[in-house]
Amino acid sequence: MMKRKTLACVAAVACLAAGTASAQSTVRLFGVMDAAVSYYQTSSKDPSGVQPSVRQSQWALSTGNLMGSRFGFSGTEDLGGGLAAGFWLEAGIANDTGATLSPVAMFNRRSTVSLSGRFGELRLGRDYTPTFWNDTIFDPFGTVGVGASAISMLLGGSGSAGTINALLANPNYVRAGNAVSYFLPAGLGGFYGQVMYAFGENAKYDPGTSTPATPLNTARTGRYAGGRVGYANGAVDVAAAYGSSTVGDNYYQGLTRYLNTGNVAGSYDFGPVKLFGEYSDVQLKNDYVNAPAVSGDVKIKGYVLGASVPVGVGLIRAAYSHLQADIDQVVAGAPELKADKFALGYVHNLSKRTALYATAAYTKNKNGAALPPALPPNGSVGYTNPTLANLGQGGLRADTGTGYDFGIRHSF
């Protein structure tokens, strides 16, 4: 039944686009199909050497390792006087199974309507957050596949209960729904910018004492506010962004939980080589009316250094990323979690639309960090005993993760 409804919805959108094409300046269908044979392996090790190491491995036909698989429709209408209206509907696809990537939102990648002109662009709907743009644009691997940076692997995955990934779970990391965005116009001498506010769309009660018990006492959860400014001219591109996402609140506990992200990044294209760099500062902040002795706050710092080198019709990509997380306010006396990741890849362009690619990546975890080699829906291998609560109890801990992608991407 769900598949029939999905197909019917796609057909309806296609018919609508075709039927209105004559009234619009442009209407187009676009997409990417990206599939790879991938191998993932993790190793968990006992620092004391008492327990034997445990290794998990998995072969998979994975999706979206060079570019996220998708299909979409977009269109613009010239309104005259320099004004234009536009729409964009884009759905993520797991082309290895044929399923959509979101069980609740078909056009999960982007669904916006906009008005643009000399003033810039006002865009309404689900879209990328300003803070994520720096993570993906200034990562040679674009935050996809086994080569994705350590910071994106940490913030982009939900993780099992009790892990650092679960603690930092943020549905607004990549995109935010219910959002209002404004983009600066082109022609500002290379300067660009974006601001976004996303509504949580939860009910607020007045007086507060009339607020129902959980789970309806979360009036603030889901909000996002952020902005990004940058400068691009010729070979140089630099940008800074900051965003705050309300990831939880509880009226009766007097608690609001924020995930605040700031980053600065840049790239410079020398011709024979293009260099990339990014620094990120992420804080999980628990704002209490009456603060407890242990706040539950987390402080994370990370960076990415990378390069891409054109070789004939191909491109060599390489990156090193590092992160460290202070979880002393979650687990008293715990050392900083640390992870280092190395990635190397090659893309061979068969045409403007089709490319073959191969990527290899290696992650070294320390002190309980447990970054996997891949995130769902691609990889499901993890580590033995990854929960933060067990850090002071000895036993197995996440050690290394390795991943390989061998794939093909076709865009249309």
Buried (B, 14 or more C-beta within 10 A) or exposed (E): EEEEEBEEEBEEBEEEBEEEEEEBEEBEEEBBBBBBEBBBBBBBBBEEEEBEEBBBEBEBBBBBBBBBBBBBBBBBBEEEEEEBBBBBBBBBBBBBEEBBBEEEBBBBBBBBEBBBEEEBBBBBBBBBBBBBBBBBBBBBBBBBBBBBBBBBBBBBBBBEEEBBBBBBBBBBBBBBBBBBBBBBEEEEEEEBBBBBBBEBEBEEEEEEEEBEEEEEBBBBBBBBBBBBBBBBEEEEBBBBBBBBBBBBBBBEBEBBBBBBBBBBBBBBBEEEEBBBBBBBBBBBBBBBEEEEEEBBBBBBBBBBBBBBBBEEEBBBBBBBBBBBBBBBBBBEEBBBBBBBBBBBBBBBBEEEEBBBBBBBBBBBBBBBBBBBBBBEBBBEBBBBBBBBEBBEEEBBBBBBBBBBBBBBBBBE
